[in-house]
């Protein structure tokens, strides 16, 4: 299904080409996977470092977030508003720790599609090339390359041409056939066609219980490295910043990968294990250099807060800034708050502050004469309109 999407198909083709080129260079499928994994991790290294720092910053803010939840208990809207303001105050992006992890899943799915045994076309499949016989005739007979669906590796690499030949070991690494899953180990597995029927081709995954040991040893190593990598990240965080969700993820995620890995090809397990080892080494170096850890987190939060204060008057940019801006506008719209008044534009330099003509300093009426000692500004009024003096 995903192969029908153009960007994902391009990713499959790129990974297939790189894997085939590395195999032609090294002559071993396992070494090709290891080198390709290291290349991926180096390319994603800046995002990986950003992920670690963002996750630790989020965990360091957990005590403040709990105070907000306690203060505005029962008012979810207010809690969200104050939490977003807290993120903005410290310059923390809550999505910063998720994006690098999400980018690894398309690569993981693509690696699964490339490493697994190719699926031969059924004779009744309308997508099968015309004039090509895709039925295995003999025990050591191999199907033509055109019979395989979604073969993302070039034909000249000869990775998928001879999967029916039992004496060929180009797919073996550390006593494992990297196309076999731990659930298939220790037996010969029939290769199913596009109609989920046996195509006549087989996959040699060993013979007996001893041949299953390397597969399960690799699976246990993958679970262990996943757990250790999570614990390593947790140790670099103060105990006060650790929440219950983080502890649950640390325990559950390795078990989930173990369940999935039981049905995954050994080549994919090798890829994830090498990726975990790279992550462990990366975090160990960052801890030693002081880039992560409790002191580094406090220093980073202080720096982030000072940077955020210097840009409070600037317009919000980026995904996080736009989300906060829209949330603020939506809150004001619901509460019916008026738009903030804009300051009047400053006067131009040529404007004069002189008083209008005909107005004298200290005059209480339109007259321009000076007041007399009695306080009157003109002739004394007489007649009925003259005000009466108060009696003494």
C-alpha positions as CSV (number, residue, x, y, z in Angstrom):
1,X,0.0,0.0,0.0
2,X,2.7,2.5,1.0
3,X,4.8,1.6,-2.1
4,X,2.0,3.1,-4.2
5,X,2.7,6.5,-2.7
6,X,5.3,8.3,-4.9
7,X,7.5,9.8,-2.1
8,X,7.6,6.5,-0.3
9,X,8.4,4.6,-3.6
10,X,11.3,7.0,-4.1
11,X,12.5,6.3,-0.6
12,X,12.3,2.5,-1.3
13,X,14.3,2.9,-4.5
14,X,16.9,5.1,-2.9
15,X,17.4,2.6,0.0
16,X,17.5,-0.3,-2.4
17,X,20.1,1.3,-4.6
18,X,22.3,2.2,-1.6
19,X,22.0,-1.2,-0.1
20,X,22.8,-2.9,-3.4
21,X,25.8,-0.6,-3.9
22,X,27.1,-1.3,-0.4
23,X,26.7,-5.0,-1.0
24,X,28.6,-4.9,-4.2
25,X,31.3,-2.9,-2.3
26,X,31.6,-5.2,0.8
27,X,30.4,-8.5,-0.6
28,X,28.3,-9.2,2.5
29,X,24.6,-8.2,3.1
30,X,25.1,-7.9,6.9
31,X,28.0,-5.4,6.5
32,X,26.0,-3.5,4.0
33,X,23.1,-3.1,6.4
34,X,25.5,-2.0,9.2
35,X,27.2,0.7,7.1
36,X,23.8,1.9,5.8
37,X,22.5,2.2,9.4
38,X,25.6,4.3,10.4
39,X,25.1,6.5,7.4
40,X,21.4,7.1,8.3
41,X,22.4,7.9,12.0
42,X,25.1,10.4,10.9
43,X,22.6,12.1,8.6
44,X,20.0,12.3,11.4
45,X,22.6,13.2,14.0
46,X,21.7,16.9,14.4
47,X,18.0,16.0,14.7
48,X,19.0,13.3,17.2
49,X,20.9,15.7,19.4
50,X,18.0,18.2,19.2
51,X,15.6,15.4,20.2
52,X,17.6,14.5,23.3
53,X,17.8,18.2,24.4
54,X,14.1,18.8,23.7
55,X,13.0,15.7,25.7
56,X,15.1,16.7,28.7
57,X,13.9,20.3,28.6
58,X,10.3,19.0,28.5
59,X,11.1,16.7,31.5
60,X,12.7,19.6,33.4
61,X,9.5,21.6,33.0
62,X,7.3,18.9,34.4
63,X,7.3,20.3,38.0
64,X,6.1,23.7,36.7
65,X,3.5,22.0,34.6
66,X,2.2,20.0,37.6
67,X,1.9,23.3,39.5
68,X,-0.2,24.7,36.7
69,X,-2.4,21.7,36.7
70,X,-2.8,21.9,40.4
71,X,-3.6,25.6,40.4
72,X,-6.2,25.5,37.6
73,X,-7.6,22.1,38.4
74,X,-10.8,21.5,36.5
75,X,-10.2,24.2,33.9
76,X,-8.6,22.4,31.0
77,X,-8.6,25.4,28.7
78,X,-6.7,27.5,31.3
79,X,-4.2,24.7,31.9
80,X,-3.5,24.5,28.2
81,X,-3.2,28.2,27.9
82,X,-0.7,28.5,30.8
83,X,1.2,25.5,29.6
84,X,1.7,27.0,26.2
85,X,2.8,30.3,27.8
86,X,5.3,28.3,29.9
87,X,6.7,26.7,26.7
88,X,7.0,30.1,25.1
89,X,8.6,31.6,28.1
90,X,11.4,29.0,28.1
91,X,11.5,28.7,24.3
92,X,10.7,24.9,24.4
93,X,9.0,23.2,21.4
94,X,7.0,20.2,22.6
95,X,7.2,18.7,19.1
96,X,11.0,18.9,19.0
97,X,11.3,15.5,20.7
98,X,8.8,13.7,18.5
99,X,9.9,14.8,15.0
100,X,13.3,12.9,14.8
101,X,11.6,9.7,16.1
102,X,8.8,10.0,13.6
103,X,11.3,10.4,10.8
104,X,12.8,7.0,11.7
105,X,9.6,5.1,11.1
106,X,9.4,5.6,7.3
107,X,13.0,4.5,7.1
108,X,12.2,1.5,9.3
109,X,9.3,0.5,7.1
110,X,11.3,1.0,3.9
111,X,14.1,-1.2,5.3
112,X,11.6,-3.9,6.0
113,X,10.3,-3.7,2.5
114,X,13.8,-3.9,1.0
115,X,15.3,-6.6,3.3
116,X,12.4,-9.1,3.2
117,X,12.3,-11.9,0.6
118,X,10.8,-10.7,-2.7
119,X,7.3,-11.7,-3.5
120,X,6.9,-13.6,-6.8
121,X,3.9,-12.9,-9.0
122,X,1.2,-15.5,-9.2
123,X,0.4,-16.8,-12.7
124,X,-3.1,-15.3,-12.4
125,X,-1.9,-11.9,-11.3
126,X,-2.8,-9.3,-13.9
127,X,0.3,-7.3,-12.9
128,X,2.7,-10.1,-13.9
129,X,4.7,-9.3,-17.0
130,X,3.4,-10.9,-20.1
131,X,5.3,-13.9,-21.5
132,X,7.2,-14.6,-18.2
133,X,6.9,-18.0,-16.5
134,X,6.9,-17.5,-12.7
135,X,6.6,-21.1,-11.6
136,X,9.6,-22.9,-10.1
137,X,10.2,-26.2,-12.0
138,X,13.1,-27.8,-10.0
139,X,14.6,-27.7,-6.5
140,X,17.5,-25.5,-7.5
141,X,15.6,-23.5,-10.2
142,X,15.5,-19.7,-9.7
143,X,12.8,-17.4,-11.0
144,X,13.6,-14.7,-13.5
145,X,14.1,-11.2,-12.0
146,X,11.0,-10.0,-13.7
147,X,8.9,-12.4,-11.6
148,X,9.6,-10.6,-8.4
149,X,7.2,-7.8,-7.2
150,X,8.7,-4.6,-5.8
151,X,12.3,-5.7,-6.2
152,X,14.0,-2.5,-5.2
153,X,17.5,-3.8,-5.6
154,X,19.2,-3.8,-9.0
155,X,19.6,-7.1,-10.7
156,X,23.4,-6.9,-11.0
157,X,23.7,-7.1,-7.2
158,X,22.4,-10.7,-7.4
159,X,20.8,-10.4,-3.9
160,X,17.4,-11.8,-4.9
161,X,18.1,-13.8,-8.0
162,X,19.3,-17.0,-6.3
163,X,17.2,-17.3,-3.2
164,X,16.2,-20.9,-4.1
165,X,19.8,-22.1,-4.3
166,X,20.6,-23.7,-0.9
167,X,24.4,-23.5,-1.4
168,X,24.3,-19.7,-1.8
169,X,25.2,-17.7,1.4
170,X,25.2,-14.1,0.2
171,X,22.2,-13.4,2.5
172,X,23.9,-14.9,5.6
173,X,25.5,-13.0,8.4
174,X,26.5,-14.3,11.9
175,X,25.0,-17.7,11.0
176,X,21.7,-16.2,10.1
177,X,19.8,-15.7,6.9
178,X,19.0,-12.0,7.1
179,X,15.7,-12.5,5.2
180,X,14.4,-15.0,7.8
181,X,12.5,-14.0,10.9
182,X,13.1,-15.6,14.4
183,X,9.7,-17.2,14.0
184,X,10.9,-18.9,10.8
185,X,14.3,-19.9,12.1
186,X,15.3,-23.6,12.1
187,X,13.2,-24.7,9.1
188,X,12.8,-24.3,5.4
189,X,10.1,-21.7,4.6
190,X,8.0,-21.7,1.4
191,X,8.0,-18.3,-0.4
192,X,4.4,-17.2,-1.0
193,X,3.4,-15.4,-4.2
194,X,1.1,-12.4,-4.5
195,X,-2.0,-14.6,-4.0
196,X,-0.6,-15.9,-0.7
197,X,0.0,-19.3,-2.3
198,X,3.3,-21.3,-2.3
199,X,5.3,-20.3,-5.4
200,X,7.6,-23.3,-5.3
201,X,10.6,-21.3,-4.1
202,X,11.9,-21.8,-0.6
203,X,13.8,-19.8,2.0
204,X,16.6,-21.7,3.9
205,X,16.3,-20.6,7.5
206,X,18.3,-23.4,9.1
207,X,17.6,-26.9,10.2
208,X,16.9,-27.7,13.8
209,X,17.0,-25.9,17.2
210,X,20.8,-25.0,17.1
211,X,20.2,-22.9,14.0
212,X,17.5,-20.8,15.9
213,X,20.0,-19.7,18.6
214,X,21.6,-16.8,16.6
215,X,18.2,-15.4,15.6
216,X,16.9,-15.2,19.2
217,X,20.3,-14.0,20.5
218,X,20.0,-11.0,18.1
219,X,16.4,-10.4,19.1
220,X,17.4,-10.4,22.8
221,X,20.3,-8.0,22.0
222,X,17.9,-5.6,20.2
223,X,15.5,-5.6,23.3
224,X,18.4,-5.1,25.6
225,X,19.9,-2.1,23.7
226,X,16.5,-0.5,23.4
227,X,15.9,-0.8,27.1
228,X,19.4,0.5,27.9
229,X,19.1,3.5,25.6
230,X,15.8,4.5,27.3
231,X,17.3,4.1,30.7
232,X,20.3,6.1,29.7
233,X,18.1,9.0,28.7
234,X,16.2,8.6,32.0
235,X,19.4,8.7,34.1
236,X,20.4,12.0,32.5
237,X,17.2,13.6,33.9
238,X,16.6,14.7,37.5
239,X,14.4,12.4,39.5
240,X,12.0,15.2,40.2
241,X,11.4,15.7,36.4
242,X,10.6,12.1,35.7
243,X,6.9,11.4,35.3
244,X,5.0,8.1,35.4
245,X,4.4,8.1,31.6
246,X,8.2,8.2,30.9
247,X,8.8,5.3,33.2
248,X,6.0,3.3,31.5
249,X,7.4,4.0,28.1
250,X,10.9,2.9,29.2
251,X,9.5,-0.5,30.2
252,X,6.9,-1.1,27.5
253,X,8.7,0.1,24.4
254,X,11.5,-2.6,24.4
255,X,8.8,-5.3,24.9
256,X,6.8,-4.0,22.0
257,X,9.9,-4.0,19.7
258,X,10.6,-7.6,20.9
259,X,7.1,-8.7,19.9
260,X,7.3,-7.1,16.5
261,X,10.9,-8.3,16.0
262,X,9.8,-11.9,16.4
263,X,8.1,-11.6,13.0
264,X,10.6,-9.2,11.4
265,X,13.5,-10.3,9.1
266,X,16.8,-10.7,10.9
267,X,18.3,-8.0,8.7
268,X,15.8,-5.5,10.1
269,X,16.6,-6.6,13.7
270,X,20.3,-6.0,12.9
271,X,19.5,-2.5,11.6
272,X,17.6,-1.5,14.8
273,X,20.3,-3.0,17.0
274,X,23.1,-1.1,15.3
275,X,20.9,2.0,15.5
276,X,20.5,1.5,19.3
277,X,24.2,1.1,19.8
278,X,24.9,4.3,17.9
279,X,22.3,6.1,20.1
280,X,23.9,4.7,23.2
281,X,27.4,5.9,22.1
282,X,26.0,9.3,21.2
283,X,24.3,9.8,24.5
284,X,27.4,8.6,26.4
285,X,29.6,11.2,24.6
286,X,27.1,14.0,25.3
287,X,26.9,13.1,28.9
288,X,30.7,13.1,29.2
289,X,31.0,16.5,27.5
290,X,28.2,17.9,29.7
291,X,25.8,18.6,26.9
292,X,23.1,16.7,28.6
293,X,22.3,16.0,32.3
294,X,20.8,17.9,35.2
295,X,23.3,20.8,35.2
296,X,23.1,21.1,31.4
297,X,19.3,21.1,31.6
298,X,19.2,24.0,34.1
299,X,21.7,25.9,32.1
300,X,19.8,25.3,28.9
301,X,16.5,26.4,30.4
302,X,18.0,29.6,31.7
303,X,19.5,30.4,28.3
304,X,16.2,29.5,26.6
305,X,14.3,31.8,28.9
306,X,16.7,34.7,28.3
307,X,16.5,34.2,24.6
308,X,12.7,34.1,24.7
309,X,12.5,37.3,26.7
310,X,14.6,39.1,24.0
311,X,12.2,38.1,21.3
312,X,8.9,38.7,23.1
313,X,8.2,41.8,20.9
314,X,8.9,40.0,17.7
315,X,6.2,38.2,15.7
316,X,5.9,34.5,16.4
317,X,7.3,32.3,13.7
318,X,7.5,28.6,13.1
319,X,4.9,25.9,13.7
320,X,4.9,26.3,17.5
321,X,4.6,30.1,17.3
322,X,1.7,29.9,14.8
323,X,-0.1,27.3,17.0
324,X,0.2,29.5,20.0
325,X,-1.0,32.6,18.1
326,X,-4.1,30.7,16.8
327,X,-4.8,29.3,20.3
328,X,-4.7,32.8,21.7
329,X,-7.0,34.2,19.0
330,X,-9.5,31.3,19.5
331,X,-9.5,31.9,23.3
332,X,-10.2,35.6,22.9
333,X,-13.0,34.8,20.4
334,X,-14.7,32.4,22.8
335,X,-14.5,34.8,25.7
336,X,-15.7,37.7,23.6
337,X,-12.7,39.9,24.4
338,X,-12.2,42.9,22.2
339,X,-9.2,43.2,20.0
340,X,-6.3,45.1,21.7
341,X,-6.2,48.8,21.0
342,X,-3.5,49.9,18.7
343,X,-1.3,52.8,19.7
344,X,-1.8,56.0,17.7
345,X,0.9,56.7,15.2
346,X,3.6,59.2,16.4
347,X,3.3,62.8,15.3
348,X,5.4,64.0,12.5
349,X,8.4,66.2,13.3
350,X,6.8,69.2,11.6
351,X,3.8,69.3,13.8
352,X,3.6,72.4,16.1
353,X,2.3,72.4,19.7
354,X,1.7,76.2,19.7
355,X,-1.6,77.3,21.3
356,X,-4.3,78.6,19.0
357,X,-4.4,82.3,18.1
358,X,-6.3,84.7,20.3
359,X,-5.6,82.7,23.4
360,X,-3.5,84.5,26.0
361,X,-1.6,83.0,28.8
362,X,-3.7,82.9,31.9
363,X,-6.8,84.4,30.3
364,X,-10.1,83.0,31.3
365,X,-12.1,84.6,28.5
366,X,-11.6,85.9,25.0
367,X,-10.2,89.2,26.3
368,X,-6.5,90.0,25.8
369,X,-6.2,92.7,28.5
370,X,-4.4,92.3,31.7
371,X,-6.4,91.8,34.9
372,X,-6.6,94.7,37.3
373,X,-5.7,94.5,40.9
374,X,-9.4,93.7,41.7
375,X,-9.2,90.6,39.6
376,X,-11.5,91.9,36.8
377,X,-10.4,91.8,33.2
378,X,-12.6,94.7,32.0
379,X,-15.0,97.5,33.0
380,X,-17.3,96.7,36.0
381,X,-20.8,95.5,35.1
382,X,-23.7,97.4,36.4
383,X,-27.4,97.0,36.3
384,X,-29.5,93.9,37.1
385,X,-27.0,91.5,35.8
386,X,-24.4,92.7,38.2
387,X,-23.7,89.9,40.8
388,X,-24.5,90.7,44.4
389,X,-21.8,90.7,47.0
390,X,-22.3,88.3,49.8
391,X,-23.3,89.9,53.1
392,X,-20.7,90.5,55.6
